[in-house]
Amino acid sequence: MKFIFLKPEPNWEGLYFYQKSVVLYLLTYAFAKRYLQRGDRTIDQMVQAARSGKQNIVEGSADSMTSTRMELELVNVARASLKELREDYEDYLDTRHLRWTKDHPRYTTMMEFTRKNNKAEAYQKIIDEGTDEEMANLGLTLTHQVDRMMIGYLHHLEKKFVEDGGLKERMTATRLGWRKTQNETIEAQAHEIQELKATIARQQAHIAELEAELTKWHTWWQENKQPQN
């Protein structure tokens, strides 16, 4: 039996909220460089917030092999970074009266598109050619979607932590499991040895009986053989 306390390496690239966070980073970088004034500190703030969101998801997933707690913390850091980014997009849109509400003619189309598409290739056209209004509304929508998806993932991690425990608990359980298996193996081998000893004793007794019978027949033959002329 194989005992493992390290969790399987996660496929973080397959997480939908990670894929959307990559889109957010590329979108934000292009938006900030294209539409914010050079020298505006908001450029670096937005780009760094988008990058932090993406990178902390990666780091949290990597650390999850040994620490669910660390993964929980880093995913929460990612959430905080993307909330900061969301505030910047909201500020940009609201100060210019560009935010798309539910009655905007493009709102529903945008929502449907972002729900169906997670990878950057689908967004490349708007990243390359989008207006500030389009890009900022898209960025705002993605920050909300990623946040909701991360909340669901955090609940999943919380449940897994309750069920599986942390690294020390898994290491202890693995060690105890190994010891139990070793003890069971030793007990089974001891039982087999006792059975073998009993079998040997029976075989030796049977051999002794055969030797006694052979001795008896040899004595009888010696006593009853015909003398040679």
C-alpha positions as CSV (number, residue, x, y, z in Angstrom):
1,M,0.0,0.0,0.0
2,K,1.3,3.5,-1.0
3,F,1.0,6.3,1.6
4,I,1.1,9.9,0.3
5,F,0.7,13.1,2.3
6,L,1.4,15.5,-0.6
7,K,-1.6,16.5,-2.6
8,P,-1.6,16.1,-6.4
9,E,-0.1,19.0,-8.3
10,P,-3.0,21.2,-9.3
11,N,-3.8,22.1,-12.9
12,W,-4.0,25.8,-12.2
13,E,-4.0,26.7,-15.9
14,G,-7.3,24.8,-16.2
15,L,-9.0,26.9,-13.6
16,Y,-11.5,29.2,-15.3
17,F,-11.0,32.1,-12.9
18,Y,-7.2,31.9,-13.6
19,Q,-7.8,32.0,-17.3
20,K,-10.0,35.1,-16.9
21,S,-7.4,36.7,-14.7
22,V,-4.9,36.3,-17.5
23,V,-7.4,38.1,-19.8
24,L,-7.8,40.8,-17.1
25,Y,-4.0,41.4,-17.0
26,L,-3.6,41.7,-20.7
27,L,-6.7,43.9,-21.0
28,T,-5.6,46.1,-18.2
29,Y,-2.1,46.5,-19.4
30,A,-3.3,47.6,-22.9
31,F,-6.0,49.8,-21.4
32,A,-3.7,51.6,-18.9
33,K,-1.0,52.2,-21.5
34,R,-3.4,53.3,-24.2
35,Y,-5.9,55.5,-22.3
36,L,-4.3,56.8,-19.1
37,Q,-2.0,59.8,-19.2
38,R,1.7,59.0,-19.1
39,G,3.0,59.6,-15.6
40,D,-0.4,58.8,-14.0
41,R,0.3,56.5,-11.0
42,T,-2.9,54.7,-11.7
43,I,-1.2,53.0,-14.7
44,D,1.2,51.1,-12.4
45,Q,-1.4,50.5,-9.8
46,M,-3.8,48.9,-12.2
47,V,-1.2,46.8,-14.0
48,Q,0.3,45.7,-10.7
49,A,-3.1,44.8,-9.2
50,A,-4.0,42.8,-12.3
51,R,-0.7,41.0,-12.3
52,S,-0.9,40.3,-8.5
53,G,-4.3,38.8,-9.0
54,K,-3.0,36.4,-11.6
55,Q,0.3,35.6,-9.9
56,N,-1.2,34.9,-6.5
57,I,-3.5,32.3,-8.0
58,V,-0.5,30.6,-9.5
59,E,1.5,30.7,-6.3
60,G,-1.5,29.5,-4.3
61,S,-2.0,26.6,-6.5
62,A,1.7,25.7,-6.4
63,D,1.7,25.9,-2.6
64,S,-1.5,23.8,-2.4
65,M,0.6,20.6,-2.7
66,T,1.7,21.1,0.9
67,S,-0.5,23.8,2.4
68,T,-4.2,24.3,1.9
69,R,-4.0,27.2,4.3
70,M,-1.4,29.0,2.2
71,E,-3.5,28.5,-0.9
72,L,-6.5,30.0,0.9
73,E,-4.5,33.0,1.9
74,L,-3.0,33.6,-1.5
75,V,-6.3,33.2,-3.3
76,N,-7.6,35.8,-0.9
77,V,-4.7,38.1,-1.7
78,A,-5.6,37.6,-5.4
79,R,-9.2,38.6,-4.6
80,A,-8.0,41.7,-2.7
81,S,-5.8,42.8,-5.7
82,L,-8.6,42.3,-8.2
83,K,-11.0,44.3,-5.9
84,E,-8.6,47.1,-6.0
85,L,-8.5,46.9,-9.8
86,R,-12.3,46.8,-9.9
87,E,-12.4,50.1,-7.9
88,D,-10.1,51.7,-10.5
89,Y,-12.3,50.6,-13.4
90,E,-15.4,51.9,-11.5
91,D,-13.7,55.2,-10.9
92,Y,-12.7,55.6,-14.5
93,L,-16.2,54.7,-15.8
94,D,-18.2,56.7,-13.2
95,T,-16.2,59.9,-13.6
96,R,-16.8,59.8,-17.3
97,H,-20.4,58.5,-17.1
98,L,-19.5,55.5,-19.3
99,R,-20.6,52.5,-17.1
100,W,-23.0,50.1,-18.8
101,T,-26.0,49.2,-16.7
102,K,-28.5,46.4,-17.5
103,D,-30.5,48.7,-19.8
104,H,-27.5,49.5,-21.9
105,P,-27.9,47.9,-25.4
106,R,-24.5,46.2,-25.2
107,Y,-24.7,45.0,-21.6
108,T,-26.4,41.6,-22.2
109,T,-24.2,40.8,-25.2
110,M,-21.1,41.5,-23.1
111,M,-22.3,39.4,-20.2
112,E,-23.1,36.4,-22.5
113,F,-19.7,36.7,-24.2
114,T,-17.7,36.8,-20.9
115,R,-19.6,33.9,-19.4
116,K,-18.8,31.7,-22.5
117,N,-15.2,32.7,-23.0
118,N,-12.4,32.3,-20.6
119,K,-9.2,32.3,-22.7
120,A,-7.3,35.4,-23.9
121,E,-7.6,34.5,-27.6
122,A,-11.3,35.2,-27.6
123,Y,-10.6,38.8,-26.3
124,Q,-7.7,39.7,-28.5
125,K,-9.6,41.9,-30.8
126,I,-10.9,44.2,-28.1
127,I,-7.5,44.1,-26.4
128,D,-5.9,45.4,-29.6
129,E,-8.7,47.7,-30.9
130,G,-11.2,48.4,-28.1
131,T,-12.3,51.8,-27.0
132,D,-11.7,52.9,-23.4
133,E,-15.4,52.5,-22.8
134,E,-15.5,49.0,-24.1
135,M,-12.3,47.9,-22.4
136,A,-13.2,49.4,-19.0
137,N,-16.7,47.9,-18.9
138,L,-15.2,44.6,-19.9
139,G,-12.6,44.8,-17.2
140,L,-15.1,45.7,-14.6
141,T,-17.3,42.8,-15.6
142,L,-14.4,40.3,-15.5
143,T,-13.4,41.5,-12.1
144,H,-16.9,40.7,-10.8
145,Q,-17.0,37.3,-12.5
146,V,-13.5,36.3,-11.3
147,D,-14.4,37.3,-7.7
148,R,-17.5,35.2,-7.7
149,M,-15.6,32.2,-9.1
150,M,-12.9,32.6,-6.5
151,I,-15.4,32.7,-3.7
152,G,-16.8,29.4,-4.9
153,Y,-13.3,28.0,-5.1
154,L,-12.5,29.2,-1.5
155,H,-15.6,27.4,-0.2
156,H,-14.3,24.3,-2.0
157,L,-10.9,24.6,-0.4
158,E,-12.5,25.2,3.0
159,K,-14.5,22.0,2.6
160,K,-11.4,20.0,1.5
161,F,-9.4,21.4,4.5
162,V,-12.1,20.2,6.9
163,E,-12.2,16.8,5.3
164,D,-8.5,16.2,4.7
165,G,-6.8,18.5,7.3
166,G,-3.5,20.3,6.9
167,L,-0.1,19.0,6.0
168,K,0.9,18.0,9.6
169,E,-2.4,16.1,10.0
170,R,-1.9,14.3,6.6
171,M,1.7,13.5,7.5
172,T,0.6,12.1,10.9
173,A,-2.1,10.1,9.3
174,T,0.3,8.8,6.7
175,R,2.8,7.8,9.3
176,L,0.2,6.1,11.5
177,G,-1.2,4.3,8.4
178,W,2.3,3.0,7.5
179,R,2.9,1.8,11.1
180,K,-0.4,0.1,11.2
181,T,0.4,-1.7,7.9
182,Q,3.8,-2.7,9.2
183,N,2.3,-4.0,12.4
184,E,-0.3,-5.9,10.5
185,T,2.4,-7.4,8.3
186,I,4.5,-8.4,11.3
187,E,1.5,-10.0,13.0
188,A,0.7,-11.9,9.8
189,Q,4.3,-13.1,9.4
190,A,4.4,-14.2,13.0
191,H,1.2,-16.2,12.5
192,E,2.7,-17.8,9.4
193,I,5.8,-18.7,11.3
194,Q,3.8,-20.3,14.0
195,E,1.8,-22.3,11.4
196,L,5.1,-23.3,9.8
197,K,6.5,-24.5,13.1
198,A,3.4,-26.5,13.8
199,T,3.6,-28.0,10.3
200,I,7.3,-28.9,10.8
201,A,6.5,-30.4,14.2
202,R,3.8,-32.6,12.6
203,Q,6.1,-33.6,9.8
204,Q,8.9,-34.5,12.3
205,A,6.5,-36.6,14.3
206,H,5.3,-38.4,11.1
207,I,9.0,-39.0,10.1
208,A,9.6,-40.4,13.6
209,E,6.6,-42.8,13.2
210,L,7.9,-43.9,9.8
211,E,11.4,-44.5,11.2
212,A,10.0,-46.5,14.1
213,E,7.9,-48.6,11.7
214,L,11.0,-49.1,9.5
215,T,13.1,-50.2,12.5
216,K,10.4,-52.6,13.5
217,W,10.2,-54.1,10.0
218,H,14.0,-54.3,9.8
219,T,14.2,-56.1,13.2
220,W,11.5,-58.6,12.1
221,W,13.3,-59.2,8.8
222,Q,16.6,-59.9,10.7
223,E,14.8,-62.3,13.0
224,N,13.0,-64.2,10.3
225,K,15.3,-64.2,7.4
226,Q,16.4,-67.7,6.2
227,P,20.0,-68.7,7.0
228,Q,22.2,-69.2,4.0
229,N,23.7,-72.7,3.3
